[in-house]
């Protein structure tokens, strides 16, 4: 499970706005990922928002979101090593982010495991 500890609003070289989101686990493992709001890359953003409980998996929320809406929230992330960074990254798929619901994982693979809040 990861906590979002930093969110930066940025603009790509093509002029598209995106969020750079940094996550950290209880063990200090860090993940950094970029989330675009337009084009093909928007599907990854929708997956994150769905994992955070802010979207339904089909459409973006009708209310405008700010970085404050996700800062401090928890999410499960499937991670892979990013060879060019100190950070891990999430694979490019909607299954990479899963909702955190209290002390149990939303979609356990075998048995639900109770966890203490890490932060």
Buried (B, 14 or more C-beta within 10 A) or exposed (E): BBBBEEBEEEEEEEEEEBBBBBBBBEEEEBBBBBBBBEEEBBEBBBBBBBBBEBBEEEEBEEEEBEBEBBEEBBBBBEBEEBEEEEBBBBEEEBEBBBBBEEEEBBEEEEEEEEEEEEE
